[in-house]
């Protein structure tokens, strides 16, 4: 039912326009100049038609003998000079308008992309784990195009049309109030028809956008997991799945196209009726001697120009509606607030010793998934503490809470006596270094991926981290050495090579608190042994937290914490726990130096 309501919802135009104006309003001088030049341009657009009217009227007077040839030629010359002068002004005005309009639109698009990129990036961990990357990218790109299209339609089509209808109605009223009334009535009916068409199209656009988001999210998911597709020989299966998404997008797109096709037909019928009325009335008034032949010509040429403008306006309304719908998809994220907020006047954390304490910690991901209840643990400064236990016992959750990716339900976590809720979360995370279980790299060089941990590091420091992680021997075989591009998510490197890059990052960060989440799980036994020796040196003088399944990697830890279902089952050194038996003894018997089953 929630999904159905999501598709049947209406666009909140007030919110979208308010959000749009928040960015466009920063460029009021350019907007004011643009609108002023639009008015000038449209006012001058009728000059050539009026000049044509005067030429016909003077020509009629000359052919009737009312004026002589010299007077007629002098009038023609003056009209030509006026026409050339005003056309020059019109061209210059349009060039200036395009300059200010282009700059205004480009800057507005840039401002929106920057704001929403920053906003989405700063949203909490829970948001990013529940929203597909492909869908986020789709909405950000679609909104950028929508803002561009909306701004251009507004200043290039809608504003000129509104100015034109006001000016034209005034001019028609000057010659004949009946013609002005017909023009106003026709325009009103046409706009009402366009309004109802627009409301109907909105539903189709929302449905199309959802289908398009799902398609792009699926596309990103497939290419992210391309190795799985290859290994299981599921190319054909994946193609069929993706075709299903394509078919849905196609059907929704086609529905919207047919809707506008029928709307276009109704618009053409209204245009034909309006043209017929304005075709008959001027002739009737001319025969009655109420207007001149030049006026008849002026009315016809002005109205024909107006028909082009109103057709463009109709199409621009479609673009505006589509753009507003597309913008709302991204602007909806603006309503999403970060659940993990820095407290007012929060300060940067200072970690000098690395003493960590969990006090009466209660935490649950949701009501059905409670992880910790009254959890207590002290991690002394400069000690190596290892967490072991079966998957789901809470080891990784502790790290997420330490990094404040989630807030506690109750209790507190302190680092050097500083409650993590009272310090800036960015500073908290930047003051610890981590080697995660799954090393994800940027599609950049090995050098830059390592430098990411400390952008201010010197080349010597980065190369030192590479050597420390024993990555130098590997990259020496690469043609581009440390400048080798690793590919998307590091796909060009092996699991062990990626893990070495991750270790080099942590080394370069050089923080007092070091977290190793299965840091050597992707390495072969010999390389693991070599890196373990280096990690032992690295962990000296630091508070190190190790999450491990392979017990052989944590035998030298100062404290081993055995966890089970979110509780501490045992705690001690390897020798103490082996002697004690219990859960750790069972794990050791299972492994005999290998992995936890």
C-alpha positions in Angstrom: 0.0 0.0 0.0 2.9 2.4 0.8 4.4 1.7 -2.6 1.1 2.4 -4.3 0.7 5.7 -2.5 4.2 6.6 -3.5 3.3 6.3 -7.2 -0.1 8.0 -6.8 1.2 11.0 -4.9 0.9 14.5 -6.3 3.8 16.9 -6.8 4.1 19.5 -4.1 4.6 22.4 -6.5 4.7 25.0 -3.7 7.7 23.1 -2.1 9.5 22.6 -5.3 9.1 26.2 -6.5 10.1 27.4 -3.0 13.3 25.2 -3.1 14.0 26.3 -6.7 13.7 30.0 -5.8 16.1 29.5 -2.9 18.8 28.9 -5.4 17.6 31.2 -8.2 17.1 34.0 -5.8 20.8 34.2 -5.2 21.1 35.6 -8.8 18.5 38.4 -8.7 20.5 41.0 -10.7 20.9 38.6 -13.6 17.2 37.5 -13.3 16.0 41.2 -13.3 18.2 42.1 -16.4 16.9 39.0 -18.2 13.2 39.8 -17.6 13.8 43.4 -18.5 15.4 42.4 -21.8 12.6 39.9 -22.5 10.0 42.6 -22.2 12.1 44.9 -24.5 12.6 42.1 -27.1 8.9 41.2 -27.2 7.8 44.8 -27.4 10.1 45.4 -30.4 8.9 42.1 -32.0 5.7 43.9 -33.1 7.5 46.8 -34.7 8.2 45.1 -38.0 4.5 44.1 -38.3 3.4 47.6 -37.5 5.9 49.0 -40.1 4.4 46.6 -42.6 0.9 48.0 -41.7 2.0 51.6 -42.3 3.6 50.7 -45.6 0.4 49.1 -46.8 -1.7 52.1 -45.6 0.7 54.6 -47.3 0.7 52.5 -50.4 -3.1 52.4 -50.5 -3.1 56.2 -50.1 -0.5 56.6 -52.9 -2.4 54.3 -55.2 -5.6 56.3 -54.5 -3.9 59.6 -55.2 -4.2 60.9 -51.7 -0.4 61.3 -51.4 2.3 62.0 -54.0 5.3 59.7 -54.8 7.8 61.9 -52.9 5.8 61.7 -49.7 5.3 58.0 -50.1 9.1 57.4 -50.7 10.1 59.6 -47.8 7.7 57.6 -45.5 9.3 54.3 -46.8 12.8 55.6 -46.1 11.9 56.8 -42.6 10.3 53.4 -41.8 13.3 51.5 -43.1 15.7 53.5 -40.9 13.4 52.9 -37.9 13.2 49.2 -38.7 17.0 48.8 -39.1 17.7 50.8 -35.9 15.2 48.8 -33.8 16.3 45.5 -35.2 19.8 46.3 -34.2 18.6 47.2 -30.7 16.6 43.9 -30.6 19.6 41.8 -31.6 21.9 43.5 -29.0 19.2 43.1 -26.3 18.9 39.4 -27.2 22.7 38.8 -27.0 22.9 40.5 -23.6 19.8 38.5 -22.4 21.4 35.2 -23.5 24.6 36.1 -21.7 23.0 36.9 -18.4 20.4 34.1 -18.7 23.1 31.5 -19.5 25.3 32.5 -16.6 22.3 32.6 -14.2 21.0 29.1 -15.2 24.5 27.5 -15.2 25.3 28.9 -11.7 21.8 27.8 -10.4 22.4 24.3 -11.6 25.9 24.2 -10.1 24.6 25.6 -6.8 21.8 22.9 -6.6 24.2 20.0 -7.5 26.8 21.2 -4.9 24.2 21.7 -2.2 22.5 18.3 -2.7 25.7 16.4 -3.1 26.9 17.8 0.2 23.6 17.2 1.8 23.3 13.6 0.7 27.0 12.9 1.5 26.4 14.2 5.1 23.3 12.1 5.7 23.6 9.3 8.2 24.9 5.8 7.6 21.4 4.4 7.8 20.3 6.5 4.8 23.2 5.3 2.6 22.6 1.6 3.5 18.9 1.9 2.5 19.2 3.9 -0.7 20.6 2.5 -3.9 23.6 4.4 -5.4 22.2 4.2 -9.0 19.0 5.8 -7.9 20.8 8.6 -6.1 22.9 9.4 -9.1 19.8 9.2 -11.4 17.9 11.7 -9.3 20.9 14.1 -9.0 21.5 14.1 -12.8 17.8 14.3 -13.7 17.3 17.3 -11.3 20.3 19.0 -12.9 18.8 18.7 -16.4 15.4 19.6 -15.0 16.6 22.9 -13.5 18.4 23.8 -16.7 15.2 23.0 -18.8 12.9 24.7 -16.3 15.0 27.9 -16.2 15.4 28.1 -20.0 11.6 27.4 -20.6 10.7 30.0 -18.0 12.9 32.8 -19.4 12.9 31.8 -23.1 9.3 30.7 -23.6 6.9 31.4 -20.7 8.0 34.9 -19.8 8.1 36.1 -23.5 4.7 34.6 -24.1 3.1 36.3 -21.1 4.7 39.6 -22.1 3.5 39.1 -25.7 -0.1 38.4 -24.8 -0.2 41.5 -22.6 1.2 43.7 -25.3 -0.8 42.1 -28.1 -4.1 42.4 -26.1 -3.4 46.1 -25.6 -2.6 46.7 -29.3 -5.7 44.7 -30.4 -7.8 46.7 -28.0 -6.5 49.9 -29.5 -7.8 48.9 -33.0 -10.9 46.8 -31.9 -12.0 45.8 -28.4 -13.9 42.8 -30.0 -10.7 41.4 -31.4 -9.0 41.9 -28.0 -11.8 40.1 -26.3 -11.7 37.2 -28.8 -7.9 36.9 -28.3 -8.2 37.0 -24.5 -11.1 34.4 -24.5 -9.2 32.1 -26.9 -6.0 32.4 -24.8 -7.9 31.7 -21.6 -9.6 28.5 -23.0 -6.3 27.3 -24.4 -4.5 27.8 -21.1 -7.2 26.1 -19.1 -7.0 23.1 -21.4 -3.2 23.1 -21.0 -3.6 23.2 -17.2 -5.8 20.1 -17.1 -3.5 18.3 -19.5 -0.6 19.1 -17.3 -2.3 17.8 -14.1 -3.0 14.5 -16.0 0.6 14.2 -17.2 2.0 14.6 -13.7 1.0 11.1 -12.6 2.6 9.5 -15.7 5.8 11.4 -15.1 6.0 10.3 -11.4 5.5 6.7 -12.4 8.1 7.0 -15.2 10.7 8.5 -12.8 10.2 5.6 -10.4 10.6 3.1 -13.2 13.7 5.0 -14.5 15.3 5.1 -11.0 14.7 1.3 -10.6 16.3 0.7 -14.0 19.4 2.8 -13.2 19.7 1.3 -9.7 19.6 -2.2 -11.2 22.1 -1.2 -13.9 24.6 0.0 -11.2 24.0 -3.1 -9.2 24.7 -5.4 -12.1 28.0 -3.8 -13.1 29.1 -3.5 -9.5 28.6 -7.3 -9.2 29.9 -8.1 -12.7 32.3 -10.8 -11.3 29.4 -12.7 -9.7 27.6 -12.6 -13.0 30.6 -14.0 -14.8 31.5 -16.6 -12.2 28.0 -18.1 -12.1 27.5 -17.8 -15.9 24.3 -15.7 -15.5 24.7 -13.2 -18.4 21.5 -14.4 -20.0 19.6 -14.3 -16.8 20.8 -10.8 -16.0 19.9 -9.6 -19.5 16.4 -10.8 -19.0 16.1 -9.1 -15.6 17.3 -5.8 -17.0 15.0 -6.2 -20.0 12.1 -6.3 -17.5 13.2 -3.0 -16.1 13.6 -1.5 -19.6 10.1 -2.7 -20.6 8.5 -1.0 -17.6 10.3 2.3 -18.3 9.3 2.1 -22.0 5.6 1.5 -21.2 5.5 4.4 -18.7 7.3 6.7 -21.1 4.9 5.7 -23.9 1.9 6.4 -21.8 3.1 10.0 -21.2 3.8 10.4 -24.9 0.3 9.3 -25.9 -1.2 11.6 -23.3 0.6 14.6 -24.7 -0.2 13.5 -28.3 -4.0 13.7 -27.6 -3.5 17.0 -25.7 -1.7 18.4 -28.7 -4.6 17.5 -31.0 -7.1 19.3 -28.6 -4.8 22.3 -28.7 -4.7 22.4 -32.5 -8.5 22.3 -32.6 -8.7 25.3 -30.2 -6.0 27.1 -32.4 -8.1 26.5 -35.5 -11.3 27.9 -33.9 -9.4 31.0 -32.6 -7.8 31.6 -36.0 -11.2 31.3 -37.7 -12.7 33.9 -35.4 -9.8 36.4 -35.9 -9.9 35.7 -39.6 -13.5 36.7 -40.0 -13.7 39.7 -37.6 -11.0 41.9 -39.2 -12.5 41.3 -42.7 -15.9 42.3 -41.4 -14.6 45.5 -39.8 -12.6 46.3 -43.0 -15.7 46.0 -45.2 -17.6 48.2 -42.7 -14.8 50.8 -43.1 -13.9 50.6 -39.4 -10.2 49.6 -40.0 -7.7 50.0 -42.8 -6.2 47.2 -45.0 -2.9 47.8 -43.2 -4.6 47.1 -39.9 -6.1 43.9 -41.2 -2.6 42.8 -42.3 -1.2 43.8 -39.0 -3.8 41.7 -37.1 -3.1 38.7 -39.3 0.7 38.8 -39.1 0.6 39.5 -35.3 -1.8 36.7 -34.7 0.2 34.2 -36.8 3.3 35.1 -34.7 1.2 34.7 -31.6 0.1 31.2 -32.7 3.7 30.1 -32.8 4.3 31.6 -29.3 1.3 29.9 -27.8 2.3 26.5 -29.3 5.7 27.0 -27.8 4.1 27.9 -24.5 2.1 24.7 -24.6 5.2 22.6 -25.1 7.0 24.7 -22.4 4.3 23.9 -19.9 5.0 20.2 -20.6 8.7 20.9 -20.0 7.9 22.9 -16.8 5.7 20.1 -15.4 8.2 17.5 -16.2 11.0 19.6 -14.8 9.1 20.3 -11.5 8.4 16.6 -11.1 12.0 15.7 -11.8 13.2 18.4 -9.4 11.0 17.2 -6.6 12.6 13.7 -6.7 15.8 15.3 -5.5 14.3 18.0 -3.4 12.5 15.3 -1.4 16.0 14.4 0.0 16.3 17.9 1.3 13.6 17.1 3.8 15.6 14.2 5.0 17.6 15.2 8.1 20.7 13.6 9.4 19.7 11.4 12.4 23.3 11.7 13.7 23.7 15.3 14.6 26.5 17.3 16.2 25.4 18.9 19.3 25.4 22.7 19.6 28.9 24.0 20.3 30.4 20.5 19.8 34.2 20.7 19.7 36.8 18.7 17.8 38.0 15.6 19.7 41.5 15.4 21.0 42.8 11.8 21.3 46.1 11.7 23.1 46.1 8.4 24.9 43.4 6.3 23.2 41.5 5.1 26.3 38.1 3.8 25.2 35.2 2.9 27.4 31.7 1.5 26.7 29.3 2.2 29.6 25.9 0.6 30.0 25.4 0.6 26.2 21.9 -0.3 24.9 21.5 -0.4 21.1 19.2 -2.0 18.6 19.0 -1.5 14.8 15.2 -1.8 15.1 12.7 -3.2 17.6 13.2 -6.8 16.3 17.0 -6.6 16.2 18.4 -5.8 19.6 22.2 -6.0 19.7 23.5 -4.7 23.1 21.9 -4.4 26.5 23.9 -2.9 29.4 27.1 -3.5 27.6 30.3 -2.5 29.5 33.9 -2.6 28.4 37.1 -0.7 29.1 39.9 -0.6 26.6 43.1 0.7 28.2 45.3 3.1 26.3 48.1 1.7 24.1 46.8 -1.8 24.4 45.7 -4.2 21.6 42.2 -5.6 22.1 40.8 -8.3 19.9 37.1 -9.2 19.5 36.2 -12.7 18.5 32.9 -14.6 18.2 30.5 -16.0 15.6 29.0 -13.7 12.9 26.2 -11.5 14.3 27.5 -11.4 17.8 28.1 -7.6 17.7 31.8 -7.2 16.9 31.3 -4.9 13.8 28.4 -3.1 15.5 30.8 -2.0 18.3 33.0 -0.3 15.7 30.1 1.4 14.0 29.0 2.8 17.4 32.6 3.9 18.2 32.6 5.7 14.9 29.2 7.1 15.8 27.6 5.8 12.6 24.6 5.2 14.8 23.6 6.8 18.1 23.1 4.7 21.3 19.7 4.0 22.7 21.2 4.4 26.2 24.6 4.6 27.8 27.7 6.3 26.4 31.0 5.7 24.7 34.0 7.8 25.6 37.5 8.2 24.1 40.0 9.7 26.6 37.0 10.6 28.7 35.2 12.5 25.9 31.7 11.4 25.1 31.5 10.7 21.4 28.1 12.4 21.3 29.6 15.7 22.5 32.3 16.0 19.8 32.1 16.7 16.1 31.6 13.4 14.4 33.8 14.4 11.5 36.7 15.0 13.9 36.0 11.8 15.7 36.2 9.7 12.6 39.3 11.5 11.3 41.1 10.9 14.5 41.0 7.1 14.1 42.3 5.0 11.3 40.7 1.7 10.1 41.5 -1.2 7.8 38.0 -2.4 6.9 37.0 -6.0 6.1 36.0 -5.0 2.5 38.5 -2.6 1.0 36.7 -0.3 -1.5 39.0 1.9 -3.6 38.4 4.9 -5.8 38.9 4.6 -9.5 42.2 6.4 -9.3 45.9 5.7 -8.9 47.3 3.5 -6.1 49.2 6.6 -4.9 46.1 8.8 -4.7 44.1 6.1 -3.0 46.7 5.9 -0.2 47.1 9.7 -0.1 43.3 9.9 0.6 44.0 9.1 4.2 46.2 12.2 4.6 45.9 14.7 1.8 48.8 16.8 3.4 51.2 13.9 3.4 54.5 14.2 1.5 55.6 11.9 -1.3 58.2 10.4 1.0 55.6 9.6 3.7 53.3 8.0 1.1 56.1 5.9 -0.4 57.1 4.9 3.2 53.5 3.7 3.9 53.6 1.7 0.7 56.8 0.1 1.7 55.6 -0.6 5.3 52.5 -2.4 3.8 54.9 -4.4 1.6 53.1 -3.0 -1.4 56.3 -1.8 -3.0 57.3 -5.3 -4.2 54.0 -5.7 -5.9 53.8 -2.3 -7.7 57.4 -2.6 -8.9 56.0 -5.1 -11.4 53.3 -2.7 -12.7 54.3 -0.6 -15.7 53.0 2.6 -14.0 54.2 1.6 -10.6 52.3 3.6 -7.9 50.5 5.6 -10.6 48.6 2.5 -11.7 44.8 3.1 -12.0 43.1 0.5 -9.8 39.7 0.6 -11.6 36.2 1.0 -10.2 36.1 -0.2 -6.6 39.7 -1.4 -7.1 38.6 -4.2 -9.5 42.1 -4.3 -11.2 43.7 -5.4 -8.0 43.5 -8.7 -6.2 41.9 -9.0 -2.8 45.3 -9.1 -1.1 46.6 -6.1 -3.1 43.6 -4.0 -2.2 44.0 -5.0 1.5 47.6 -3.8 1.3 46.5 -0.5 -0.1 44.0 -0.2 2.8 46.7 -1.0 5.3 49.0 1.6 3.8 46.1 4.1 4.2 45.9 3.4 7.9 49.7 3.6 8.3 49.7 7.0 6.5 46.8 8.3 8.7 49.0 7.6 11.7 46.3 7.9 14.4 46.3 7.0 18.1 43.4 4.6 17.6 43.8 1.9 15.0 41.0 -0.5 14.0 41.7 -3.7 12.1 38.6 -5.4 10.8 39.8 -8.7 9.4 42.8 -6.7 8.1 44.7 -9.7 6.8 41.8 -12.0 5.8 42.5 -11.7 2.1 46.2 -12.4 2.2 48.1 -15.7 1.7 49.7 -17.3 4.8 53.2 -16.1 4.0 52.2 -12.5 3.2 49.9 -12.5 6.3 52.8 -13.5 8.5 55.0 -10.8 7.0 52.4 -8.1 7.5 51.5 -9.3 11.0 55.1 -8.5 12.0 54.7 -5.0 10.5 51.3 -4.5 12.2 52.8 -5.5 15.5 55.4 -2.6 15.1 52.6 -0.3 13.9 50.4 -1.1 16.9 53.0 -0.2 19.5 52.2 3.0 21.3 48.6 2.9 19.9 45.2 1.6 21.1 44.4 -1.1 18.6 41.1 -2.9 18.1 41.2 -6.1 16.1 38.1 -7.9 14.8 39.1 -11.4 13.8 37.7 -14.8 12.9 41.1 -16.3 12.5 42.4 -16.8 16.0 46.0 -17.2 15.0 46.1 -13.5 14.1 45.2 -12.3 17.6 47.2 -14.6 19.8 49.5 -11.8 20.9 46.7 -9.4 21.7 46.8 -7.8 25.2 43.1 -8.5 25.7 40.9 -10.9 23.8 37.1 -10.3 24.2 34.9 -13.3 23.4 31.4 -12.2 22.4 28.2 -14.0 22.0 24.8 -12.5 21.2 25.9 -9.0 22.1 27.4 -10.0 25.5 30.9 -10.5 26.7 31.3 -14.2 27.2 35.0 -14.2 28.2 37.9 -11.8 28.5 41.6 -12.3 28.9 44.9 -13.2 27.1 45.1 -16.1 24.7 46.9 -18.3 27.3 44.4 -17.4 30.0 41.4 -18.2 27.8 42.9 -21.5 26.5 43.5 -22.5 30.1 40.0 -21.4 31.0 38.3 -23.3 28.2 34.7 -22.2 27.7 33.6 -20.5 24.4 37.1 -19.5 23.4 38.4 -23.0 24.0 35.6 -24.3 21.7 36.5 -21.8 19.0 40.2 -22.8 19.3 39.4 -26.5 19.0 37.2 -25.7 15.9 40.0 -23.9 14.3 43.3 -25.4 15.4 44.8 -22.2 14.0 42.3 -21.8 11.1 38.9 -20.1 10.8 35.9 -20.0 13.1 33.2 -22.2 11.6 
